[in-house]
Amino acid sequence: MTLYVKARGFTLVELVTVMILLGVLAIVVLPRFSSRDGYAEYAVRDQFISAFHYAQQRAMYDHGGDCYRVNLTAAGFGPQRSGLYIGPVAEVALSDDYEGVSLTPQLPLYFDGLGNTYSTSCNIDILTDPYIITLNPSGIQLQVYSTGFIKAL
């Protein structure tokens, strides 16, 4: 005579174990995916590098003698030609999603027709290597060189 036992569900030990594992995941893993810590700074860093490259390339391709720069203020930054914002995203405002993010020092960077970077005006006072821009509060840094090379640290 053979006896067959039908399994109808989970044991109490299995259910408690699964509940403990789900609790640990909810406490440890999920906040890492829902937190925005540091993301805004990295987004601002990438947008600044894009604005820098855009202004530099426009200066290299424009043979009209216009002065190109990346204007950097407390309110935001963006590429400019002769003092007016240009480009698909003219000025990136440090508000809304980027509230609390700031860049220092807040000085414009100028470009000549060869892509070289200047600190005071077009073709005056070439940039001192390396020129460091810091994104606060995280402390992310960018190094800008007089040759026009920019490096994210």
C-alpha positions, 0 to 999 in steps of 0.5 A, a space after each residue: 500500500 502506497 501513501 501519497 502526500 499532497 503538498 498544498 502550500 508553503 511552510 511557515 518557516 518558508 513564508 517568514 524567510 521570504 518576508 525577512 528577505 523582502 524586508 531587507 531588500 526594501 530597507 537596503 536596496 530600494 532607497 539607493 534607486 529612489 535617492 537623487 544624491 549626486 545625480 544633479 551634480 553629474 548632470 550639471 557637469 555633463 551639461 557644462 562640458 557640452 556647453 564648453 565644447 559647443 562654444 569652443 567649436 563655434 569659435 573655431 568654425 566662425 571666422 567672423 571675429 566674434 568672441 565666444 565664451 561660456 558664461 558662468 554665473 550663480 544663476 546658471 551657465 551657457 555658451 555665448 557669442 558677443 554676450 548673447 546666449 546661443 545654441 539649442 539649450 541657451 542657458 542652463 539654469 541652476 534651479 528646479 532640478 538643479 536647486 542647491 548645485 553651484 559652480 565655482 569660480 563663477 568666471 566666464 571662459 573665452 575661446 579663440 579661433 584655435 580653440 584655446 581658452 582664455 580667462 579674461 577676454 578673447 585673446 587676452 590672458 591665456 588660462 593658467 593650467 589646470 584651471 579647476 572648476 568645482 561643483 558644490 556641494 559634492 565637490 566634483 571637479 573639472 580641469 580646463 587647460 589652456 589648449 581647450 581640453 576639459 577633463 572631468 575628475 
